[in-house]
Amino acid sequence: MRNLQETHLNRARASLRQALSWYGYLRKSGQLSSNPELAGLLKPELEALNSTLNKLDSNVIRIAAFGLVSRGKSAVLNALLGDKILQTGPLNGVTQWPRSVRWQPGGKVLVELIDTPGLDEIEGESRADMAREVVHQADLILFVVSGDITRTEYQALLELRRSQKPLILVFNKIDLYPDTDRGAIYQNLQQLGAGHPEAKPLLPDEIVMVAAEPAAMEVRVEWPDGRVSYEWETPPPQVDELKETILNILNREGRSLLALNALIQARDAEAAIAQKTIDLREQEAENIIWQFTKYKALAVMLNPIAFLDILGGTVADLALIRALARLYGLPMTSYEAGKILKTILFSSGGLLLGELGSSFILGLGKTTAAITSADNPSNISAFAGSAIAQAGIAGYGAYSVGKAAQVYLEKGCTWGQLGASSVIQEILSQVDQNTILYRLRQELGIKY
């Protein structure tokens, strides 16, 4: 298992370095320096890629606690730390800004625990936005509740589920509930915590019951001289199960979690880079598509040999895809362009493949007319008719391929052997059924 985790980490590092090397090449080649507006637009995403790679190399796992106000997020983290480092109190909104502290459970794994403001604070929208940004950085999420989930909590939970991050539901303040009520609430949390009506109930290590800051209890004290007094004592925190669950997850799949989150961040950054570039160069892309459409239609119309029509049209489509990629400053090899073209052809519902077949049939008729035109000049009209029809089909195909290629190029360079999306799929396909990552794979399957 450890060797597999190391493989996942190495694959993620290779993917990030490939992306950074490409954009580094663009900078050195002058493609970014010659376009200051584009360079400025892409700066945040390029910095994010560098930051993500540095985080991956540091091997620090980030665990963020979320929940509504007064659910005991700070208390849960303090109990894990074994010290009251984070401020807690009876008033709502004690945590005003995200705060992180280092935790090294067992003296081995280095963890960064992140406390966040309540997701439902009054007039706290900016702080809620900040908390959502923390989600993006987190490798594992603790969602803290203190009883049955409210409608607001359920909506917040759904939003966190959509972040594609592994999540542990922490049922805090169990000391306030009798055992029978705890059982009933636990069952409800199993169903609601899944976050999707079609999803399976939460697994045992996805929901944990704790008492991070138990309420003080009145204790009867009997003295040797027969006196009886009453004192208030605060029981110790009950978080051992949560600590053990976290350690089990980190030992079993911590490095894979780290790799997966880094790849998700890289995929989002690269997609943003591609989208910004596409938006900035939309008109130039439209001109290139129309230029290739006219060239392809003209070449097919004038060529008398049917087989060369199809071959030349395919070469033109590949050249169009690579021309668009160069315009956007995105990495693209001939192999990757071929994969995109193949995907476009087969995802068009057979429409473009049918157009190719029609074009080939017309090409055969055109070829026959060209061969026999010397003996029968009237066949020139047949040649011209077939050529014009075939040119129209070729032009339609080129324009359709160009517009479809734009959609695929919006994903940046996340495809290919070391593309972020490819490595994400690779990691999720290799996880064991008893892991929290396997649950994430199921959720992604439901979503997509």
C-alpha positions in Angstrom: 0.0 0.0 0.0 2.8 2.4 0.9 4.5 1.7 -2.5 1.3 2.5 -4.3 1.0 5.8 -2.4 4.5 6.7 -3.3 3.7 5.9 -6.9 0.7 8.2 -6.7 2.8 11.0 -5.3 5.5 10.6 -8.0 2.8 10.6 -10.8 1.3 13.8 -9.4 4.7 15.5 -9.2 5.5 14.5 -12.7 2.1 15.8 -13.9 2.7 19.2 -12.2 6.3 19.5 -13.4 5.2 18.8 -17.0 2.6 21.5 -16.8 5.0 24.0 -15.3 7.7 23.1 -17.8 5.3 23.8 -20.7 4.3 27.2 -19.4 7.9 27.9 -18.6 8.7 27.2 -22.2 6.0 29.7 -23.3 7.6 32.3 -21.1 11.2 31.7 -22.4 10.0 31.5 -26.0 8.4 34.9 -25.7 4.8 33.9 -26.3 3.8 35.3 -22.9 6.2 38.3 -22.9 4.9 39.3 -26.3 1.4 39.5 -24.8 1.5 41.3 -21.5 -2.3 41.2 -21.1 -2.3 37.4 -21.3 0.8 37.1 -19.0 -1.0 39.2 -16.4 -4.2 37.2 -16.7 -2.4 33.8 -16.2 -0.1 34.9 -13.3 -2.5 33.7 -10.5 -2.9 30.3 -12.0 0.8 29.8 -12.7 1.6 30.8 -9.1 -1.0 28.3 -7.9 0.7 25.6 -9.9 4.0 26.4 -8.3 2.4 26.6 -4.8 0.7 23.2 -5.4 4.0 21.5 -6.4 5.8 23.0 -3.3 3.0 21.7 -1.1 3.3 18.3 -2.6 7.1 18.2 -2.1 6.7 19.4 1.6 4.5 16.3 2.2 2.2 18.2 4.6 -1.4 17.0 4.7 -4.1 19.7 5.3 -7.2 18.9 7.3 -9.8 21.6 7.5 -12.8 21.7 10.0 -16.1 23.2 8.7 -19.5 23.5 10.1 -22.1 26.1 11.4 -21.4 28.3 14.3 -21.4 26.8 17.8 -20.8 23.3 16.6 -17.5 23.1 18.3 -15.0 23.1 15.4 -12.3 24.8 17.4 -12.9 22.6 20.4 -12.5 19.5 18.2 -9.2 20.6 16.9 -8.0 21.6 20.4 -8.9 18.2 21.7 -6.9 16.6 18.8 -3.9 18.8 19.6 -4.2 18.1 23.4 -4.0 21.8 24.1 -6.4 24.8 24.0 -4.5 26.7 21.2 -7.6 27.8 19.3 -10.0 30.3 20.9 -13.4 28.9 21.9 -16.3 30.5 23.7 -20.1 30.5 24.2 -20.6 33.3 21.7 -21.3 32.7 18.0 -18.5 33.5 15.6 -15.5 33.3 17.9 -13.4 32.2 14.9 -13.3 35.2 12.7 -10.6 34.1 10.2 -9.2 30.7 9.1 -6.3 29.7 11.3 -3.9 26.8 10.9 -1.8 24.9 13.5 0.7 22.1 13.0 -0.1 18.7 14.4 2.2 15.7 14.3 0.2 12.7 15.6 2.4 9.7 16.6 5.5 11.8 15.8 5.4 10.6 12.2 2.8 12.3 9.9 2.9 16.1 9.6 -0.6 17.6 9.5 -1.8 21.2 9.2 -5.2 21.6 11.0 -7.2 24.5 9.7 -10.0 26.1 11.7 -12.6 28.1 9.8 -15.4 30.6 10.5 -19.0 29.3 10.8 -20.6 28.9 7.3 -23.8 30.6 8.5 -22.4 33.7 10.3 -24.6 36.8 10.1 -23.1 39.4 7.8 -20.2 37.0 7.3 -20.3 36.3 3.6 -16.7 37.4 3.0 -15.6 35.0 5.7 -17.7 32.2 4.2 -16.0 32.9 0.9 -12.7 32.6 2.6 -13.8 29.3 4.1 -14.7 27.9 0.7 -11.2 28.9 -0.5 -9.8 26.7 2.3 -11.8 23.8 1.0 -9.9 24.1 -2.2 -6.6 23.7 -0.3 -7.7 21.0 2.1 -6.8 17.3 1.5 -9.4 16.0 4.0 -12.5 17.7 5.5 -14.0 17.4 9.0 -17.6 18.5 8.9 -18.6 19.1 12.5 -22.3 18.8 13.7 -23.8 18.6 17.1 -27.0 16.7 16.6 -29.5 16.1 13.8 -28.5 18.0 10.6 -30.4 21.1 9.9 -31.5 22.3 6.4 -28.7 24.9 6.4 -26.2 22.3 7.4 -27.4 19.9 4.8 -27.0 22.5 2.0 -23.5 23.3 3.3 -22.7 19.6 3.4 -23.8 19.2 -0.2 -21.6 22.1 -1.3 -18.6 20.5 0.4 -19.3 17.2 -1.2 -19.2 19.0 -4.6 -15.6 20.0 -3.9 -14.6 16.4 -4.6 -12.7 16.0 -1.3 -12.9 13.1 1.2 -15.0 14.1 4.2 -15.5 12.8 7.8 -18.7 13.7 9.5 -17.9 14.5 13.2 -20.9 14.3 15.6 -19.7 16.5 18.5 -21.3 17.1 22.0 -22.4 13.4 22.3 -22.2 13.9 26.1 -25.4 16.0 25.9 -27.4 13.0 24.4 -28.6 9.8 26.0 -27.4 6.6 24.3 -30.7 6.0 22.6 -30.8 9.4 21.1 -27.2 9.1 19.9 -28.0 5.9 18.1 -31.0 7.5 16.3 -29.0 10.6 15.3 -26.1 8.4 14.1 -28.5 6.5 11.8 -29.8 9.8 10.4 -26.3 11.2 9.9 -25.3 8.0 8.0 -28.1 8.6 5.4 -27.9 12.4 5.2 -24.2 12.6 5.4 -23.9 10.7 2.1 -25.0 14.0 0.5 -26.8 12.3 -2.4 -30.1 10.4 -2.5 -28.5 7.7 -4.7 -25.4 7.4 -2.6 -24.8 4.6 -0.1 -24.8 5.4 3.7 -21.6 6.6 5.2 -18.9 4.0 6.0 -17.8 3.5 9.7 -14.7 5.7 9.3 -16.7 8.5 7.6 -18.7 9.4 10.7 -17.3 9.7 14.2 -18.9 10.6 17.5 -16.9 12.8 19.9 -17.2 15.1 23.0 -14.5 17.7 22.4 -15.4 19.9 25.3 -17.7 17.9 27.6 -20.0 19.9 30.0 -18.9 20.0 33.6 -20.6 17.4 35.9 -21.6 17.8 39.5 -19.8 15.0 41.5 -20.7 13.9 45.0 -17.6 13.6 47.3 -17.7 11.6 50.5 -15.0 12.5 53.1 -13.5 10.1 55.7 -15.2 12.1 58.5 -18.6 11.5 57.0 -19.0 14.8 55.4 -20.6 15.0 51.9 -19.8 17.8 49.4 -20.5 18.4 45.8 -18.0 19.7 43.3 -18.0 20.4 39.6 -15.6 18.4 37.4 -15.0 18.6 33.7 -14.5 15.2 32.0 -11.6 14.8 29.6 -12.3 15.2 25.9 -13.6 12.0 24.1 -11.7 12.2 20.7 -9.7 9.1 20.7 -11.9 7.5 18.1 -11.6 10.5 15.8 -7.8 10.6 16.2 -7.5 6.9 15.5 -9.8 7.3 12.4 -7.6 10.1 11.0 -4.4 8.2 11.7 -5.8 5.1 9.9 -6.8 7.2 6.9 -3.4 8.9 6.8 -1.4 5.7 7.1 -3.6 3.9 4.6 -4.0 6.6 1.9 -2.6 9.9 3.1 -0.1 10.3 0.3 -2.7 9.3 -2.2 -5.0 12.0 -0.8 -2.2 14.5 -1.1 -1.5 13.6 -4.7 -5.2 13.6 -5.6 -5.8 17.1 -4.2 -2.7 18.5 -5.9 -3.9 17.1 -9.2 -7.4 18.5 -8.7 -5.9 21.9 -8.0 -3.6 21.6 -11.0 -6.5 20.5 -13.2 -8.6 23.6 -12.1 -5.6 26.0 -12.6 -4.9 24.6 -16.1 -8.5 24.8 -17.1 -8.7 28.4 -15.9 -5.5 29.2 -17.9 -7.0 27.7 -21.0 -10.4 29.4 -20.5 -8.7 32.9 -20.0 -6.6 32.4 -23.1 -9.6 31.2 -25.2 -11.7 34.2 -24.1 -8.9 36.6 -24.9 -8.3 35.1 -28.4 -11.9 34.2 -29.3 -12.0 36.3 -32.6 -8.5 35.0 -33.7 -9.7 31.5 -33.2 -12.8 32.1 -35.2 -10.7 33.5 -38.1 -8.4 30.4 -38.0 -11.4 28.0 -38.1 -12.9 29.8 -41.1 -9.5 30.0 -42.8 -9.0 26.2 -42.5 -12.7 25.6 -43.5 -12.1 27.5 -46.8 -8.7 25.8 -47.4 -10.1 22.3 -46.8 -13.2 22.9 -48.9 -11.1 24.3 -51.8 -8.5 21.5 -51.6 -11.1 18.7 -51.5 -13.1 20.4 -54.4 -10.1 20.6 -56.7 -8.6 17.2 -55.9 -9.8 14.5 -58.3 -8.8 11.4 -56.3 -11.3 10.2 -53.7 -8.9 8.5 -51.3 -6.6 11.6 -51.2 -9.7 13.8 -50.4 -10.2 11.9 -47.1 -6.6 11.8 -46.3 -6.0 15.5 -47.0 -9.1 16.4 -45.1 -7.9 14.5 -42.0 -4.5 16.2 -42.2 -6.3 19.6 -42.5 -8.4 18.8 -39.4 -5.3 17.8 -37.4 -3.5 21.0 -38.5 -6.5 23.0 -37.5 -6.5 21.5 -34.0 -2.8 22.2 -33.6 -3.1 25.7 -34.9 -5.8 26.4 -32.3 -3.6 24.9 -29.6 -0.7 27.1 -30.7 -2.9 30.2 -30.6 -4.0 29.4 -27.1 -0.4 28.6 -26.0 -1.5 25.1 -25.0 0.7 21.9 -25.3 -0.4 19.7 -28.2 1.4 16.9 -30.0 0.3 15.2 -33.2 -0.7 12.2 -31.1 -2.9 14.3 -28.8 -4.4 16.1 -31.8 -5.3 12.7 -33.3 -6.9 11.6 -30.0 -9.0 14.8 -29.9 -10.1 14.4 -33.6 -11.0 10.8 -33.0 -13.0 11.7 -29.9 -14.8 14.5 -31.8 -15.7 12.2 -34.7 -17.1 9.4 -32.5 -18.9 11.8 -30.0 -20.8 13.6 -32.8 -23.4 10.8 -32.8 -22.1 9.5 -36.1 -22.9 12.8 -37.8 -19.3 13.6 -38.8 -18.6 10.0 -39.7 -21.6 10.0 -41.9 -20.4 13.2 -43.6 -17.1 11.5 -44.2 -18.8 8.5 -45.8 -21.0 10.8 -48.0 -17.9 12.8 -49.0 -16.1 9.6 -50.0 -19.0 8.4 -52.1 -19.1 11.8 -53.8 -15.4 11.7 -54.2 -15.7 8.4 -56.1 -18.2 9.9 -58.4 -16.0 12.9 -58.9 -13.0 10.6 -59.7 -15.0 8.6 -62.2 -16.3 11.8 -63.9 -12.7 13.2 -64.1 -11.4 10.0 -65.7 -14.2 9.8 -68.3 -14.4 13.5 -69.0 -11.8 13.2 -71.9 -14.2 10.8 -73.8 -17.4 12.6 -72.7 -17.1 16.3 -72.1 -20.6 16.4 -70.5 -19.0 14.5 -67.5 -17.3 17.8 -66.6 -20.6 19.0 -65.2 -21.0 15.9 -63.1 -17.4 16.4 -61.8 -18.2 20.1 -60.9 -21.5 19.1 -59.2 -19.8 16.4 -57.1 -16.9 18.6 -56.3 -19.1 21.5 -55.0 -21.2 19.1 -52.9 -18.1 17.5 -51.5 -16.5 20.9 -50.8 -19.6 21.9 -48.8 -19.4 18.7 -46.7 -15.7 19.2 -46.2 -16.2 22.8 -45.1 -19.0 21.8 -42.7 -16.8 19.1 -41.2 -13.8 21.4 -40.7 -15.9 24.1 -39.0 -17.6 21.5 -36.8 -14.2 20.0 -35.8 -12.8 23.5 -35.1 -15.7 24.5 -32.8 -15.6 21.1 -31.0 -11.8 21.3 -30.6 -12.3 24.7 -28.8 -14.4 22.9 -26.2 -11.7 20.2 -25.6 -9.0 22.9 -25.5 -10.8 24.6 -22.7 -9.5 21.8 -20.5 -6.0 23.0 -21.0 -3.3 20.3 -21.0 -5.1 18.1 -18.5 -5.2 15.2 -21.1 -2.4 13.0 -22.2 -0.3 10.4 -20.3 0.7 12.8 -17.5 -2.3 15.2 -17.8 -3.9 16.0 -14.4 -7.3 14.5 -15.4 -5.6 11.3 -16.7 -3.6 10.8 -13.5 -6.6 11.5 -11.3 -8.5 8.7 -13.1 -5.4 6.5 -12.8 -5.2 7.0 -9.0 -9.0 6.5 -8.4 -8.9 3.3 -10.5 -6.2 1.8 -8.2 -7.7 2.5 -4.8 -8.8 -0.3 -2.5 -12.5 -0.7 -1.7 -11.8 -0.2 2.0 -10.5 3.3 1.5 -12.2 6.7 1.8 -10.9 7.4 -1.7 -13.0 4.6 -3.1 -16.0 6.4 -1.7 -14.9 9.5 -3.5 -14.6 7.5 -6.8 -18.2 6.3 -6.3 -19.4 9.9 -5.8 -17.6 11.0 -9.0 -19.2 8.2 -10.8 -22.7 9.3 -9.6 -21.9 12.9 -10.6 -20.5 12.1 -14.1 
